[in-house]
Amino acid sequence: MEQIDLPCKWNLYEFTGLPDFFHWDRGAETNRIYSEREAQIEKKQNLYRRITILSLVLGIPLSFEIIGFPLLIVAFIFRKNGRLGNKLTDDLNEEQRQFRNAWYAHTDIFVEPLAKKFMNGQWKMYRSKRICLIYSSERVIYFDADEELLVVYNRENIKEVSRERLHTGAQTQGTANSVGGATAIGNTGVTVGGAQTATQTNTTDFYEWHFDILTDFFDYPNVSMVLSDSQSVEDFIGKAYAILKP
């Protein structure tokens, strides 16, 4: 652990000497593959779109001719929401998922070097996308790879720690089922009876966690993390709150 006057704020990449995503070996390769695959998929999507439009333009006027029906079938096959179109969408989503995985993994390369520089003894960390908090009973390291931000505090710089689970909205879905019957009265043509309707509604509430560390460091006094609601997030906040709260 190096002896550095704290608290302090730096440019993350300048301080660590580590590359940004696009100059990181895995990042550069992932970006190259993604760009190539994205271009290939978009080229096919444009081709399918032109085939669909041309088939409709020719097929509709000729729908009463023998050739019209096959043209409409071609338009149906190559439509945006058809099997081929959906396959391209799925392929693009997979490429985007692979890119995001590498994008977030790039954040992890800073954890060990920073911990070696600033931490003494046991420490914990939590990363959410491109932000990360490394903490112990002595110090706190916070960095944001997108903002190129690095800030480090001593424990005595922390003046308050707050946590709050906020309700962000709700979604309600309803279903209705009806059951009924009717009985004929003789030969009068009159029927009597009714139906019973059962209605069910399900409401899903949405939450997010706000975790804030307030310090006396003028250059960056507040570390604020807004995190999705999950058990892992709740566990992290509970542990960090217990260790860091003055």
Disulfide bonds with the S-S distance in Angstrom:
none
